[in-house]
Amino acid sequence: MTRAVRTRQGAALVAPWRFRAPGAASRVGRRLALCAAIVALAVTAAGCAAAPAASEQSAGASASASASAPAFPGVDDLIPGQIVAASALPPVDATGETIGVVVESGADGAADALIADAAARGADATTYASVDEAITASPDVIVCAGGGLLPGLESTTAQLLDQRFVLVGMQLLEPTANVVAVVWEGHNSLRSDAAAPSDRLSEALSAGLAAGASIPIEIVVDLDA
């Protein structure tokens, strides 16, 4: 195809017109689109191949956690602060669990009993002179006995929500989700002058560990219920 071009003198010359096939641009576009589609398909396939591995890893972690902490029957129906019967709690294997035991001054007998019972369950238990000392050691669970500890625990437990606490024979006025209180007749006080219990400590520890592992909210466990 040609076109006419005028010179300064006005003479008409014939100049060549560049020819481009009508479908050339569309063919290039289609090729680019096809390449992009192939790349996208390859990326998607790689992602799908990796997804099962991630899912399996997640499922494995959940299974591991649930194996040592069986779900409490009807856990979804519980409300914070609810009283639960100790007899309804699932058994929990405490093997390998690290437990810090803190008792009020003068209650060494309770500390010795709790340590011995924890050790018999395969746990690694240690006595600490204070709640702060136990917190520094960061055990899996801190077990406390004796009303003299209550004033400090009220604020400490609320500030350390990742630390689990089991209160033996006493309870807090406003507990948080990381606190389990184990009570029974004669040992269910909110008062700071309540003495540390000397009986039923093995039952209390068992119930506290079971509730803490299977119930994700603040709960009161009644040994008598």
PAZAPA-4460 file (N, C-alpha, C; in steps of 0.05 Angstrom, whole numbers, plus 32768, in hexadecimal, padded with zeros to 4 digits):
% residues 225
    n_x    n_y    n_z   ca_x   ca_y   ca_z    c_x    c_y    c_z   seq   type   mol
   8011   7FE8   8000   8000   8000   8000   8012   8018   8000     1      M     A
   800A   802E   7FF3   801A   8047   7FF1   8009   805E   7FFA     2      T     A
   8016   8074   8000   8008   808D   8006   8017   80A4   7FF8     3      R     A
   8008   80B9   7FF3   8014   80D1   7FE5   8020   80E3   7FF9     4      A     A
   8038   80EE   7FF3   8046   8101   8004   804D   8119   7FF4     5      V     A
   8047   8131   7FFD   804C   8149   7FED   8066   8155   7FF6     6      R     A
   8076   815E   7FE2   808F   816C   7FE7   808A   818A   7FE9     7      T     A
   809F   819A   7FEF   809C   81B6   7FF1   8091   81C2   7FD7     8      R     A
   8099   81B6   7FC0   8090   81C1   7FA6   8074   81B8   7FA0     9      Q     A
   8069   81A7   7FB1   804E   819E   7FAC   804B   8186   7F9B    10      G     A
   8062   817B   7F92   8060   8163   7F82   8058   814B   7F93    11      A     A
   8049   813B   7F88   8040   8123   7F96   8053   810D   7F92    12      A     A
   805D   8101   7FA8   806E   80EA   7FA6   805F   80D2   7FB1    13      L     A
   8069   80BB   7FAB   805D   80A3   7FB5   8070   8097   7FCA    14      V     A
   8067   8094   7FE2   8078   8088   7FF8   806C   806E   8001    15      A     A
   807D   805B   8009   8073   8041   8013   8065   8044   802E    16      P     A
   8050   8036   8032   8041   8035   804C   8048   801B   805A    17      W     A
   8050   801E   8074   8057   8006   8083   803E   7FF4   8087    18      R     A
   8041   7FDC   8081   802A   7FC9   8083   802D   7FB8   809C    19      F     A
   8017   7FB5   80AC   8017   7FA4   80C3   7FFE   7F92   80C1    20      R     A
   8002   7F79   80C2   7FEC   7F66   80C0   7FD7   7F6B   80D5    21      A     A
   7FBE   7F6C   80CF   7FA9   7F72   80E2   7FA9   7F61   80FB    22      P     A
   7FB1   7F49   80F9   7FB0   7F37   8111   7FC9   7F35   8120    23      G     A
   7FDE   7F43   8118   7FF9   7F40   8125   7FF8   7F48   8142    24      A     A
   7FED   7F60   8148   7FED   7F69   8164   7FDC   7F57   8176    25      A     A
   7FC6   7F4D   816B   7FB5   7F3C   817B   7FC2   7F21   8181    26      S     A
   7FD2   7F18   816C   7FE0   7EFF   8171   7FF5   7F01   8186    27      R     A
   8004   7F18   8187   8018   7F1D   819C   800A   7F1E   81B7    28      V     A
   7FF4   7F2C   81B8   7FE5   7F2E   81D1   7FDC   7F13   81DB    29      G     A
   7FD3   7F03   81C8   7FCA   7EE8   81D1   7FE1   7ED7   81DB    30      R     A
   7FF8   7EDA   81CE   8010   7ECB   81D7   8018   7ED3   81F4    31      R     A
   8018   7EEE   81F9   801F   7EF8   8213   800C   7EEE   8228    32      L     A
   7FF2   7EEF   8221   7FDD   7EE6   8233   7FE0   7EC8   823A    33      A     A
   7FE8   7EB8   8224   7FEB   7E9C   8229   8003   7E96   823B    34      L     A
   8019   7EA5   8237   8030   7EA2   8249   802A   7EA8   8266    35      C     A
   801B   7EBE   8269   8013   7EC6   8284   8002   7EB1   8291    36      A     A
   7FF0   7EA5   8281   7FDE   7E90   828C   7FEE   7E78   8295    37      A     A
   8002   7E71   8284   8013   7E59   828B   8022   7E5E   82A5    38      I     A
   802D   7E76   82A8   803C   7E7D   82C1   802A   7E7C   82D9    39      V     A
   8012   7E87   82D6   7FFF   7E88   82EC   7FF7   7E6B   82F4    40      A     A
   7FF3   7E5A   82E0   7FEB   7E3E   82E5   8001   7E30   82F4    41      L     A
   801A   7E35   82ED   8031   7E28   82FA   8033   7E30   8317    42      A     A
   802F   7E4B   831C   8030   7E55   8338   8019   7E49   8349    43      V     A
   8001   7E47   833D   7FEA   7E3C   834B   7FEF   7E1F   8352    44      T     A
   7FFB   7E10   833E   8000   7DF3   8343   8014   7DEF   835A    45      A     A
   8029   7E01   835A   803D   7DFF   8370   8030   7E05   838B    46      A     A
   801E   7E18   838B   8011   7E1F   83A5   8000   7E09   83AE    47      G     A
   7FF1   7DFC   839C   7FE0   7DE5   83A3   7FF0   7DCE   83AE    48      C     A
   8008   7DCA   83A2   8019   7DB4   83AB   8023   7DB9   83C7    49      A     A
   8028   7DD3   83CE   8033   7DD9   83E9   801D   7DDA   83FE    50      A     A
   8004   7DE0   83F6   7FEE   7DE3   8409   7FE9   7DCA   841A    51      A     A
   7FE8   7DB2   840F   7FE3   7D9A   8420   7FF8   7D97   8435    52      P     A
   8012   7D9D   842F   8027   7D9A   8443   8022   7DAD   845A    53      A     A
   8019   7DC6   8454   8014   7DDA   8469   7FFC   7DD1   847A    54      A     A
   7FE7   7DC6   846C   7FD0   7DBD   847A   7FD6   7DA6   848C    55      S     A
   7FE7   7D93   8482   7FEE   7D7C   8492   7FFE   7D85   84AB    56      E     A
   800F   7D99   84A7   801F   7DA2   84BE   800D   7DAF   84D3    57      Q     A
   7FFA   7DBF   84CA   7FE7   7DCC   84DD   7FD7   7DB7   84EB    58      S     A
   7FCD   7DA3   84DC   7FBD   7D8E   84E8   7FCD   7D7E   84FD    59      A     A
   7FE6   7D7A   84F6   7FF8   7D6B   8509   7FFB   7D7A   8523    60      G     A
   7FFE   7D95   8521   8002   7DA5   8539   7FE9   7DA4   854A    61      A     A
   7FD1   7DA6   853D   7FB8   7DA5   854C   7FB4   7D8A   855A    62      S     A
   7FBB   7D75   854B   7FB8   7D5A   8557   7FCA   7D57   856F    63      A     A
   7FE2   7D62   856D   7FF5   7D5F   8583   7FEA   7D6E   859C    64      S     A
   7FDF   7D86   8597   7FD5   7D96   85AE   7FBD   7D88   85BB    65      A     A
   7FAB   7D7E   85AA   7F92   7D72   85B5   7F98   7D57   85C3    66      S     A
   7FAE   7D4A   85BB   7FB5   7D30   85C7   7FBB   7D33   85E5    67      A     A
   7FC7   7D4A   85EC   7FCF   7D4E   8608   7FBA   7D5E   8617    68      S     A
   7FA6   7D68   8608   7F91   7D78   8615   7F76   7D71   8609    69      A     A
   7F6A   7D5B   8610   7F50   7D53   8606   7F3C   7D69   860B    70      P     A
   7F2A   7D6E   85F9   7F16   7D82   85FC   7F02   7D7B   8612    71      A     A
   7EFB   7D8F   8622   7EE7   7D8A   8637   7ECB   7D88   862A    72      F     A
   7EBC   7D73   8631   7EA1   7D70   8625   7E90   7D89   8629    73      P     A
   7E86   7D94   8613   7E75   7DAB   8615   7E84   7DC5   861A    74      G     A
   7E9D   7DC6   8613   7EAE   7DDD   8619   7EA3   7DF6   860C    75      V     A
   7E96   7DF4   85F5   7E8C   7E0B   85E7   7E74   7E18   85F5    76      D     A
   7E68   7E09   8608   7E50   7E13   8616   7E58   7E20   8631    77      D     A
   7E71   7E1E   8638   7E79   7E2A   8652   7E7B   7E48   8650    78      L     A
   7E78   7E55   8667   7E7A   7E72   8669   7E91   7E78   867D    79      I     A
   7E9E   7E8E   867A   7EB4   7E95   868C   7EAB   7E95   86A9    80      P     A
   7EBC   7E88   86BA   7EB6   7E87   86D7   7EA3   7E71   86DF    81      G     A
   7E9B   7E61   86CC   7E88   7E4B   86D2   7E95   7E36   86E4    82      Q     A
   7E84   7E2A   86F5   7E8E   7E14   8706   7E8B   7DFA   86F7    83      I     A
   7EA1   7DEB   86F7   7EA1   7DD1   86E9   7EA8   7DBB   86FD    84      V     A
   7E9A   7DA5   86FA   7EA0   7D8E   870C   7EBA   7D81   8704    85      A     A
   7ECB   7D7C   8718   7EE5   7D6F   8712   7EE2   7D54   8705    86      A     A
   7ECC   7D46   870C   7EC8   7D2B   8701   7EC2   7D2C   86E3    87      S     A
   7EBA   7D43   86D9   7EB4   7D45   86BC   7ECC   7D4B   86AB    88      A     A
   7EE3   7D51   86B7   7EFB   7D59   86A8   7F08   7D40   869C    89      L     A
   7F13   7D44   8684   7F22   7D2E   8677   7F3D   7D2A   8683    90      P     A
   7F48   7D12   8682   7F63   7D0E   868D   7F78   7D1C   867B    91      P     A
   7F8D   7D26   8687   7FA2   7D33   8678   7FBD   7D28   8680    92      V     A
   7FCD   7D22   866C   7FE8   7D18   8672   7FFB   7D30   8676    93      D     A
   8006   7D32   868E   8017   7D48   8695   8034   7D42   8691    94      A     A
   803A   7D2C   8684   8056   7D25   867F   8065   7D3B   8670    95      T     A
   807B   7D44   867B   808B   7D59   866E   8082   7D75   8674    96      G     A
   806B   7D78   8681   8061   7D93   8688   8073   7D9F   869D    97      E     A
   8079   7DB9   869A   8088   7DC7   86AF   8075   7DD6   86C1    98      T     A
   8077   7DD1   86DA   8065   7DDC   86EE   8074   7DEB   8703    99      I     A
   806C   7E04   8707   8077   7E14   871D   8064   7E15   8734   100      G     A
   806D   7E0E   874C   805B   7E0E   8764   8063   7E25   8776   101      V     A
   804F   7E35   877D   8053   7E4B   8790   803E   7E49   87A6   102      V     A
   8046   7E49   87BE   8034   7E49   87D5   803A   7E60   87E8   103      V     A
   8027   7E67   87F7   802B   7E7D   880A   803F   7E74   8820   104      E     A
   804A   7E87   882D   805D   7E82   8842   8051   7E6F   8858   105      S     A
   8060   7E5B   8860   8057   7E49   8874   8048   7E31   886A   106      G     A
   8044   7E2F   884F   8035   7E18   8844   8047   7E05   8835   107      A     A
   805F   7E00   8840   8072   7DEF   8833   8068   7DD3   882F   108      D     A
   8057   7DCA   8841   804C   7DAF   883E   803B   7DAD   8824   109      G     A
   802C   7DC1   881E   801C   7DC1   8806   802E   7DC1   87ED   110      A     A
   8043   7DD1   87EE   8056   7DD2   87D8   8062   7DB7   87D3   111      A     A
   806B   7DA9   87E8   8077   7D8F   87E5   8064   7D7B   87D9   112      D     A
   804B   7D7C   87E2   8037   7D69   87D8   8031   7D6E   87BA   113      A     A
   802F   7D87   87B3   802A   7D8E   8796   8042   7D86   8785   114      L     A
   805A   7D8B   878E   8072   7D83   877F   8073   7D65   877B   115      I     A
   806E   7D56   8790   806F   7D39   878F   805A   7D2E   877C   116      A     A
   8042   7D3A   877D   802D   7D30   876C   8032   7D37   874E   117      D     A
   803D   7D4F   874A   8043   7D56   872E   8059   7D44   8723   118      A     A
   806D   7D3E   8733   8082   7D2D   872A   8078   7D11   8724   119      A     A
   8065   7D07   8734   8059   7CED   872F   804A   7CEC   8715   120      A     A
   8041   7D03   870B   8033   7D04   86F1   8046   7D08   86DA   121      R     A
   8060   7D08   86DF   8073   7D0B   86CA   807A   7D28   86C3   122      G     A
   8070   7D3B   86D4   8075   7D57   86CF   8090   7D5F   86DC   123      A     A
   809A   7D75   86D2   80B3   7D81   86DD   80AA   7D98   86EF   124      D     A
   80A9   7D93   8709   809E   7DA7   871C   80B4   7DB3   872D   125      A     A
   80B1   7DCD   8732   80C4   7DDC   8742   80B5   7DEF   8755   126      T     A
   80BF   7DF2   876D   80B4   7E05   8780   80C2   7E20   877E   127      T     A
   80B2   7E35   877E   80BD   7E50   877C   80B4   7E60   8795   128      Y     A
   80C5   7E73   879D   80C0   7E82   87B5   80AA   7E97   87B1   129      A     A
   80A5   7E9F   8798   8091   7EB3   8793   8085   7EAF   8777   130      S     A
   806E   7EBC   8772   8062   7EBA   8758   8074   7EC7   8743   131      V     A
   8080   7EDD   874A   8092   7EEB   8737   80A9   7ED9   872F   132      D     A
   80B4   7ECB   8742   80CA   7EB9   873C   80C1   7EA2   8729   133      E     A
   80A9   7E99   872E   809E   7E84   871C   809A   7E8E   8700   134      A     A
   808F   7EA7   86FE   808A   7EB3   86E4   80A4   7EB6   86D5   135      I     A
   80B9   7EBE   86E2   80D3   7EC1   86D5   80DD   7EA6   86C9   136      T     A
   80D7   7E90   86D7   80DF   7E76   86CD   80CD   7E6D   86B6   137      A     A
   80B5   7E78   86B4   80A2   7E72   869E   809C   7E55   869A   138      S     A
   8091   7E48   86AF   8089   7E2C   86AC   806F   7E2B   869C   139      P     A
   8067   7E13   8694   804D   7E10   8686   8036   7E19   8697   140      D     A
   8037   7E11   86B0   8021   7E17   86C3   802D   7E20   86DD   141      V     A
   8021   7E35   86E9   8028   7E3D   8704   8011   7E36   8717   142      I     A
   8017   7E25   872A   8003   7E1C   873E   8007   7E2B   8758   143      V     A
   7FF2   7E38   8761   7FF4   7E49   8779   7FE1   7E3F   878E   144      C     A
   7FEA   7E41   87A7   7FD9   7E39   87BE   7FDE   7E4C   87D5   145      A     A
   7FC8   7E54   87E2   7FCA   7E66   87F9   7FBF   7E82   87F2   146      G     A
   7FAB   7E8A   8802   7F9E   7EA4   87FD   7FB0   7EBC   87FE   147      G     A
   7FC7   7EBA   880B   7FD9   7ED0   880C   7FE4   7ED8   87F1   148      G     A
   7FE1   7EC6   87DD   7FEA   7ECC   87C2   7FD5   7EDB   87B1   149      L     A
   7FBD   7EDB   87BA   7FA7   7EE6   87AA   7FAA   7F03   87A1   150      L     A
   7FB1   7F15   87B3   7FB3   7F31   87AB   7FC5   7F36   8793   151      P     A
   7FDC   7F29   8793   7FEF   7F2C   877D   7FE5   7F1E   8764   152      G     A
   7FD8   7F07   8767   7FCF   7EF8   8750   7FB9   7F06   8740   153      L     A
   7FA9   7F16   874D   7F93   7F23   8740   7F9D   7F34   8728   154      E     A
   7FB2   7F42   872C   7FBD   7F53   8716   7FD0   7F44   8704   155      S     A
   7FE0   7F32   8710   7FF5   7F24   8701   7FE9   7F12   86EC   156      T     A
   7FD4   7F03   86F3   7FC8   7EF0   86E0   7FBB   7EFF   86C9   157      T     A
   7FB1   7F17   86CE   7FA4   7F27   86B9   7FB8   7F32   86A5   158      A     A
   7FD1   7F36   86AF   7FE6   7F42   869E   7FF5   7F2D   868E   159      Q     A
   7FF4   7F14   8697   8003   7EFE   8689   7FF0   7EE9   867F   160      L     A
   7FE1   7EF0   866A   7FCC   7EDE   8660   7FD7   7EC5   8653   161      L     A
   7FF0   7EC5   864B   7FFC   7EAD   863F   8007   7E99   8654   162      D     A
   8006   7EA1   866D   8010   7E90   8683   7FF8   7E83   8690   163      Q     A
   7FF8   7E68   8692   7FE2   7E5A   869F   7FE6   7E59   86BD   164      R     A
   7FD0   7E5C   86CC   7FD0   7E5B   86E9   7FBB   7E48   86F3   165      F     A
   7FC2   7E39   8708   7FAF   7E28   8716   7FAF   7E31   8733   166      V     A
   7F98   7E39   873D   7F96   7E42   8759   7F89   7E2B   8769   167      L     A
   7F97   7E22   877D   7F8E   7E0B   878D   7F80   7E14   87A7   168      V     A
   7F66   7E0E   87A9   7F58   7E14   87C2   7F50   7E32   87C4   169      G     A
   7F51   7E41   87AF   7F4A   7E5D   87B0   7F43   7E67   8794   170      M     A
   7F38   7E7F   8792   7F30   7E89   8778   7F32   7EA8   8778   171      Q     A
   7F35   7EB3   8760   7F37   7ECF   875C   7F1B   7EDC   8758   172      L     A
   7F19   7EF5   8760   7EFF   7F03   875C   7EFA   7F08   873E   173      L     A
   7F0E   7F0F   872F   7F0B   7F14   8713   7F21   7F05   8703   174      E     A
   7F1D   7EEB   86FF   7F32   7EDB   86F2   7F31   7EE0   86D3   175      P     A
   7F47   7ED9   86C7   7F49   7EDB   86AA   7F4B   7EBF   869E   176      T     A
   7F4C   7EBD   8683   7F49   7EA3   8676   7F60   7E90   867C   177      A     A
   7F76   7E9A   8687   7F8E   7E89   868C   7F8E   7E7E   86A9   178      N     A
   7F77   7E81   86B7   7F76   7E79   86D3   7F61   7E63   86D8   179      V     A
   7F6A   7E4E   86E5   7F58   7E39   86EE   7F58   7E39   870D   180      V     A
   7F41   7E3B   8719   7F40   7E39   8737   7F34   7E1E   873E   181      A     A
   7F41   7E10   8750   7F37   7DF6   8759   7F2E   7DF9   8776   182      V     A
   7F15   7DF3   877B   7F0A   7DF8   8796   7EFB   7DDF   87A0   183      V     A
   7EF7   7DDF   87BA   7EE6   7DCA   87C6   7EDD   7DD5   87E1   184      W     A
   7ECC   7DC6   87EF   7EC1   7DD0   8808   7ED7   7DD7   881C   185      E     A
   7ED5   7DF0   8826   7EE9   7DFA   8839   7F01   7E07   882C   186      G     A
   7F03   7E04   8812   7F1A   7E10   8803   7F11   7E1C   87E9   187      H     A
   7F02   7E31   87EB   7EF8   7E3E   87D3   7EF7   7E5D   87D7   188      N     A
   7F0A   7E67   87E6   7F0A   7E82   87EF   7F14   7E96   87DA   189      S     A
   7F0A   7EAF   87DC   7F14   7EC6   87CD   7F25   7ED7   87E0   190      L     A
   7F28   7ECF   87F8   7F35   7EDF   880D   7F53   7EDA   880E   191      R     A
   7F62   7EEF   8814   7F7F   7EEC   8815   7F89   7EDF   882E   192      S     A
   7F77   7EDB   8842   7F7F   7ECF   885B   7F78   7EB1   885B   193      D     A
   7F70   7EA6   8844   7F69   7E8A   8843   7F83   7E79   8843   194      A     A
   7F83   7E65   8854   7F9C   7E54   8856   7F9E   7E41   883E   195      A     A
   7FB6   7E3A   8838   7FBB   7E27   8822   7FB1   7E0C   882B   196      A     A
   7FA4   7DFD   881A   7F99   7DE3   8821   7FAF   7DCF   8826   197      P     A
   7FA9   7DBB   8836   7FBC   7DA5   883B   7FB1   7D8A   8832   198      S     A
   7F98   7D8A   8829   7F8B   7D72   8820   7F82   7D74   8803   199      D     A
   7F7D   7D5E   87F6   7F73   7D5C   87DC   7F84   7D6B   87C7   200      R     A
   7F9D   7D6E   87CD   7FAE   7D7D   87BA   7FB3   7D6D   87A0   201      L     A
   7FB4   7D53   87A2   7FB8   7D43   878A   7FA0   7D46   8777   202      S     A
   7F88   7D45   8783   7F6F   7D48   8773   7F6F   7D64   8766   203      E     A
   7F76   7D78   8776   7F75   7D93   876D   7F89   7D98   8756   204      A     A
   7FA1   7D8D   8758   7FB4   7D90   8743   7FAB   7D82   8729   205      L     A
   7FA1   7D6A   872C   7F97   7D5B   8715   7F81   7D6B   8707   206      S     A
   7F6E   7D75   8716   7F57   7D84   870B   7F60   7D9E   86FE   207      A     A
   7F73   7DAB   870B   7F7D   7DC4   8700   7F8B   7DC1   86E6   208      G     A
   7F9C   7DAD   86E4   7FAB   7DA8   86CB   7F98   7DA0   86B5   209      L     A
   7F84   7D8F   86BC   7F71   7D86   86A7   7F60   7D9D   869D   210      A     A
   7F56   7DAE   86AF   7F46   7DC5   86A7   7F56   7DD9   8697   211      A     A
   7F6E   7DDE   869F   7F7F   7DF1   8691   7F86   7DE8   8675   212      G     A
   7F88   7DCE   8671   7F8F   7DC4   8657   7F78   7DC0   8644   213      A     A
   7F60   7DBE   864F   7F48   7DB7   863E   7F33   7DCD   863D   214      S     A
   7F36   7DE2   864D   7F22   7DF7   864D   7F30   7E12   8649   215      I     A
   7F2A   7E21   8634   7F39   7E39   862D   7F2F   7E53   863B   216      P     A
   7F1F   7E50   864F   7F14   7E68   865D   7F18   7E65   867B   217      I     A
   7F15   7E7B   8689   7F17   7E7A   86A6   7F01   7E68   86B1   218      E     A
   7F08   7E56   86C3   7EF5   7E43   86CD   7EFA   7E3C   86EA   219      I     A
   7EE5   7E34   86F8   7EE8   7E2B   8714   7EE1   7E0D   8714   220      V     A
   7EF4   7DFD   871F   7EEF   7DE0   8720   7EE8   7DD9   873D   221      V     A
   7ED2   7DCC   8741   7EC8   7DC4   875B   7ECE   7DA6   875F   222      D     A
   7EDF   7DA0   8772   7EE5   7D83   8778   7ECE   7D74   8783   223      L     A
   7EBB   7D83   878F   7EA4   7D76   879C   7E8C   7D72   8789   224      D     A
   7E8D   7D7F   8772   7E75   7D7E   8760   7E75   7D64   8750   225      A     A
***
